[in-house]
Amino acid sequence: MKLRLHLFEFEDLPWFPKVIRAGMMDYLRFMITALGTYRPIVPLLLGALRHTGQSRVLELGAGAGGGTAGVLRGLRAGGLPEARICLTDLYPQPTAWQPLQAATPGLEFAPEPVNALAVPAGLTGFRTIFSAFHHFPPAAAEALLADAVRQRTGIGVFEGAGKHWLELLLAVSVLPVAQLLITPFIRPFRLSRLFFTYVIPLIPLFTIWDGCVSILRMYPPEQLLALAHRADPAGRFSWQAGKVRHWWGPEVTYLIGVPVEGDGVRK
Protein backbone atom coordinates (compact mmCIF):
# COMPACT_ATOMS: atom_id res chain seq x y z
CA MET A 1 0.00 0.00 0.00
CA LYS A 2 1.63 3.28 -1.16
CA LEU A 3 -1.24 5.53 -0.05
CA ARG A 4 -0.51 7.69 2.98
CA LEU A 5 -3.33 9.64 4.64
CA HIS A 6 -2.42 11.81 7.62
CA LEU A 7 -5.75 11.53 9.44
CA PHE A 8 -5.97 12.34 13.14
CA GLU A 9 -5.49 9.85 15.97
CA PHE A 10 -7.36 10.44 19.20
CA GLU A 11 -4.33 9.65 21.37
CA ASP A 12 -2.49 12.62 19.79
CA LEU A 13 -5.11 15.15 20.87
CA PRO A 14 -4.08 17.14 23.98
CA TRP A 15 -7.61 17.07 25.43
CA PHE A 16 -7.97 13.29 25.06
CA PRO A 17 -8.66 11.72 28.50
CA LYS A 18 -5.49 10.31 30.05
CA VAL A 19 -7.31 7.26 31.42
CA ILE A 20 -8.45 6.24 27.91
CA ARG A 21 -5.02 6.91 26.40
CA ALA A 22 -3.39 4.83 29.14
CA GLY A 23 -5.81 1.95 28.51
CA MET A 24 -5.03 2.01 24.80
CA MET A 25 -1.29 2.11 25.46
CA ASP A 26 -1.53 -0.76 27.95
CA TYR A 27 -3.29 -2.89 25.33
CA LEU A 28 -0.71 -2.00 22.68
CA ARG A 29 2.15 -2.82 25.06
CA PHE A 30 0.57 -6.17 25.95
CA MET A 31 0.06 -7.18 22.31
CA ILE A 32 3.48 -6.05 21.09
CA THR A 33 5.15 -7.91 23.96
CA ALA A 34 3.04 -11.07 23.65
CA LEU A 35 3.53 -11.30 19.88
CA GLY A 36 7.24 -10.40 19.96
CA THR A 37 6.48 -7.83 17.28
CA TYR A 38 9.96 -6.29 17.18
CA ARG A 39 12.02 -9.45 17.60
CA PRO A 40 12.98 -9.50 13.86
CA ILE A 41 14.71 -6.10 14.06
CA VAL A 42 17.10 -7.03 16.88
CA PRO A 43 19.90 -8.07 14.47
CA LEU A 44 19.51 -4.77 12.57
CA LEU A 45 19.66 -2.72 15.76
CA LEU A 46 22.56 -4.78 17.08
CA GLY A 47 24.50 -4.13 13.88
CA ALA A 48 23.83 -0.38 14.09
CA LEU A 49 24.97 -0.26 17.72
CA ARG A 50 28.16 -2.10 16.87
CA HIS A 51 28.79 0.22 13.92
CA THR A 52 28.47 3.30 16.14
CA GLY A 53 30.20 1.77 19.17
CA GLN A 54 27.18 2.50 21.35
CA SER A 55 25.51 0.32 23.97
CA ARG A 56 22.84 2.74 25.21
CA VAL A 57 19.54 3.08 23.34
CA LEU A 58 17.39 6.18 23.80
CA GLU A 59 13.81 5.27 22.94
CA LEU A 60 11.68 8.22 21.84
CA GLY A 61 7.87 8.18 21.93
CA ALA A 62 8.00 5.05 24.08
CA GLY A 63 4.30 5.04 25.02
CA ALA A 64 3.76 2.27 27.55
CA GLY A 65 7.05 0.57 26.58
CA GLY A 66 5.61 -2.30 24.56
CA GLY A 67 8.26 -4.69 23.24
CA THR A 68 11.19 -2.79 24.75
CA ALA A 69 12.07 -5.44 27.34
CA GLY A 70 12.16 -8.11 24.64
CA VAL A 71 14.38 -6.00 22.40
CA LEU A 72 16.76 -5.35 25.29
CA ARG A 73 16.95 -9.05 26.13
CA GLY A 74 17.62 -9.77 22.46
CA LEU A 75 20.46 -7.25 22.33
CA ARG A 76 22.07 -8.70 25.45
CA ALA A 77 21.68 -12.27 24.26
CA GLY A 78 22.99 -11.30 20.82
CA GLY A 79 26.41 -10.28 22.10
CA LEU A 80 25.93 -6.89 23.72
CA PRO A 81 25.58 -7.76 27.43
CA GLU A 82 26.14 -4.12 28.47
CA ALA A 83 23.14 -2.89 26.42
CA ARG A 84 20.77 -0.43 28.13
CA ILE A 85 17.55 1.26 27.02
CA CYS A 86 16.15 4.53 28.36
CA LEU A 87 12.42 5.14 27.75
CA THR A 88 11.24 8.68 26.99
CA ASP A 89 7.99 10.23 25.81
CA LEU A 90 6.28 13.58 25.42
CA TYR A 91 3.64 12.08 27.73
CA PRO A 92 5.73 10.03 30.20
CA GLN A 93 4.09 6.95 31.74
CA PRO A 94 6.16 6.14 34.84
CA THR A 95 3.31 4.01 36.23
CA ALA A 96 3.65 1.68 33.24
CA TRP A 97 7.45 1.92 33.06
CA GLN A 98 8.30 1.21 36.70
CA PRO A 99 7.22 -2.49 36.61
CA LEU A 100 9.18 -2.93 33.36
CA GLN A 101 12.25 -1.37 34.94
CA ALA A 102 11.96 -3.57 38.02
CA ALA A 103 11.72 -6.73 35.89
CA THR A 104 14.30 -5.85 33.22
CA PRO A 105 17.99 -5.28 34.00
CA GLY A 106 19.35 -2.39 31.98
CA LEU A 107 16.00 -0.68 31.46
CA GLU A 108 15.62 2.90 32.71
CA PHE A 109 13.40 5.88 31.94
CA ALA A 110 13.34 9.68 31.95
CA PRO A 111 10.40 10.93 34.05
CA GLU A 112 10.24 14.35 32.38
CA PRO A 113 8.52 15.05 29.01
CA VAL A 114 10.92 14.67 26.07
CA ASN A 115 10.22 16.24 22.69
CA ALA A 116 11.49 13.85 20.01
CA LEU A 117 12.09 16.78 17.65
CA ALA A 118 14.51 18.49 20.03
CA VAL A 119 16.04 15.94 22.39
CA PRO A 120 18.01 17.50 25.27
CA ALA A 121 21.75 17.15 24.82
CA GLY A 122 22.02 15.36 28.16
CA LEU A 123 19.94 12.42 26.89
CA THR A 124 22.48 10.44 24.92
CA GLY A 125 22.42 7.11 23.12
CA PHE A 126 21.41 5.53 19.83
CA ARG A 127 17.90 6.82 19.19
CA THR A 128 14.99 4.55 18.37
CA ILE A 129 11.29 5.11 17.85
CA PHE A 130 8.94 2.12 17.87
CA SER A 131 5.32 2.24 16.63
CA ALA A 132 5.25 6.04 16.77
CA PHE A 133 6.98 7.59 13.74
CA HIS A 134 3.71 7.66 11.81
CA HIS A 135 2.38 10.19 14.33
CA PHE A 136 4.64 12.84 12.80
CA PRO A 137 3.62 14.64 9.58
CA PRO A 138 6.40 14.94 6.98
CA ALA A 139 7.87 18.23 8.23
CA ALA A 140 8.01 17.01 11.83
CA ALA A 141 9.31 13.56 10.80
CA GLU A 142 12.09 15.25 8.86
CA ALA A 143 12.89 17.46 11.87
CA LEU A 144 13.10 14.39 14.12
CA LEU A 145 15.64 12.75 11.80
CA ALA A 146 17.52 16.03 11.33
CA ASP A 147 17.93 16.41 15.09
CA ALA A 148 19.64 13.00 15.24
CA VAL A 149 21.92 14.01 12.36
CA ARG A 150 22.69 17.35 13.99
CA GLN A 151 23.65 15.66 17.26
CA ARG A 152 25.57 12.94 15.39
CA THR A 153 23.82 10.01 17.04
CA GLY A 154 22.45 7.04 15.13
CA ILE A 155 18.71 6.51 14.80
CA GLY A 156 16.38 3.60 14.07
CA VAL A 157 12.69 3.96 13.13
CA PHE A 158 10.56 0.82 13.47
CA GLU A 159 6.86 0.33 12.71
CA GLY A 160 5.19 -2.95 13.61
CA ALA A 161 3.36 -3.43 10.31
CA GLY A 162 4.04 -3.77 6.61
CA LYS A 163 1.29 -1.35 5.52
CA HIS A 164 -1.03 -3.82 3.83
CA TRP A 165 -4.81 -3.78 3.30
CA LEU A 166 -5.05 -7.06 5.22
CA GLU A 167 -3.73 -5.30 8.32
CA LEU A 168 -6.62 -2.84 8.11
CA LEU A 169 -9.05 -5.75 7.94
CA LEU A 170 -7.47 -7.33 11.01
CA ALA A 171 -7.67 -4.01 12.87
CA VAL A 172 -11.46 -3.92 12.52
CA SER A 173 -12.20 -7.62 12.96
CA VAL A 174 -9.78 -9.95 14.78
CA LEU A 175 -7.91 -7.47 16.97
CA PRO A 176 -11.01 -5.95 18.67
CA VAL A 177 -12.13 -9.45 19.67
CA ALA A 178 -8.65 -10.18 20.99
CA GLN A 179 -8.74 -6.96 23.00
CA LEU A 180 -11.99 -7.97 24.69
CA LEU A 181 -10.54 -11.38 25.55
CA ILE A 182 -7.18 -10.29 26.93
CA THR A 183 -8.05 -7.08 28.80
CA PRO A 184 -8.61 -8.83 32.19
CA PHE A 185 -5.06 -10.20 31.99
CA ILE A 186 -3.28 -6.90 31.32
CA ARG A 187 -1.09 -5.73 34.20
CA PRO A 188 -0.94 -3.57 36.20
CA PHE A 189 -4.62 -4.20 36.94
CA ARG A 190 -6.89 -1.15 36.67
CA LEU A 191 -10.65 -1.00 37.28
CA SER A 192 -10.84 1.97 34.94
CA ARG A 193 -9.52 -0.22 32.12
CA LEU A 194 -12.29 -2.78 32.69
CA PHE A 195 -14.95 -0.07 32.97
CA PHE A 196 -13.96 1.67 29.75
CA THR A 197 -13.64 -1.64 27.91
CA TYR A 198 -16.80 -3.52 28.93
CA VAL A 199 -19.24 -1.01 30.44
CA ILE A 200 -18.55 2.04 28.28
CA PRO A 201 -16.33 0.58 25.53
CA LEU A 202 -14.35 3.71 24.71
CA ILE A 203 -10.94 2.02 24.83
CA PRO A 204 -11.73 -0.59 22.14
CA LEU A 205 -13.61 1.88 19.93
CA PHE A 206 -10.82 4.44 19.97
CA THR A 207 -8.27 1.63 19.52
CA ILE A 208 -10.01 0.52 16.31
CA TRP A 209 -9.94 4.04 14.89
CA ASP A 210 -6.36 4.80 15.90
CA GLY A 211 -5.17 1.38 14.76
CA CYS A 212 -6.58 1.87 11.26
CA VAL A 213 -5.29 5.44 11.03
CA SER A 214 -1.84 4.30 12.19
CA ILE A 215 -1.57 1.99 9.18
CA LEU A 216 -2.81 4.69 6.79
CA ARG A 217 -0.31 7.19 8.25
CA MET A 218 2.69 4.86 8.03
CA TYR A 219 5.56 5.80 5.73
CA PRO A 220 6.62 2.97 3.38
CA PRO A 221 10.39 2.40 3.00
CA GLU A 222 10.82 4.62 -0.05
CA GLN A 223 9.14 7.54 1.74
CA LEU A 224 11.27 6.94 4.83
CA LEU A 225 14.41 7.18 2.70
CA ALA A 226 13.16 10.36 1.04
CA LEU A 227 12.57 11.94 4.46
CA ALA A 228 16.03 10.85 5.61
CA HIS A 229 17.79 12.34 2.60
CA ARG A 230 15.95 15.65 3.03
CA ALA A 231 16.92 15.65 6.72
CA ASP A 232 20.54 14.90 5.83
CA PRO A 233 21.30 16.84 2.64
CA ALA A 234 25.05 16.76 3.29
CA GLY A 235 25.09 12.97 3.41
CA ARG A 236 26.59 12.76 6.90
CA PHE A 237 24.67 9.54 7.61
CA SER A 238 24.34 6.22 5.83
CA TRP A 239 20.66 5.22 5.54
CA GLN A 240 18.86 1.97 4.84
CA ALA A 241 15.14 1.19 4.84
CA GLY A 242 13.05 -1.88 4.19
CA LYS A 243 10.91 -4.56 5.80
CA VAL A 244 11.73 -7.66 7.81
CA ARG A 245 9.30 -10.51 8.33
CA HIS A 246 8.42 -12.64 11.33
CA TRP A 247 8.69 -16.37 10.76
CA TRP A 248 4.89 -16.53 11.16
CA GLY A 249 4.08 -13.77 8.68
CA PRO A 250 3.80 -10.18 10.01
CA GLU A 251 6.28 -7.54 8.86
CA VAL A 252 8.15 -4.67 10.49
CA THR A 253 8.99 -1.58 8.44
CA TYR A 254 12.28 0.11 9.35
CA LEU A 255 14.68 2.97 8.67
CA ILE A 256 18.20 3.01 10.15
CA GLY A 257 20.72 5.82 9.92
CA VAL A 258 24.29 5.81 11.22
CA PRO A 259 27.05 8.43 10.87
CA VAL A 260 29.44 7.78 8.01
CA GLU A 261 33.04 6.97 8.79
CA GLY A 262 34.89 9.86 10.36
CA ASP A 263 31.79 11.91 11.26
CA GLY A 264 31.86 11.00 14.96
CA VAL A 265 29.17 9.61 17.24
CA ARG A 266 27.72 10.96 20.48
CA LYS A 267 27.82 8.20 23.10
Order of alpha helices (4+ residues) and beta strands (2+ residues): alpha-alpha-beta-alpha-beta-alpha-beta-beta-alpha-beta-alpha-alpha-alpha-alpha-alpha-beta-beta
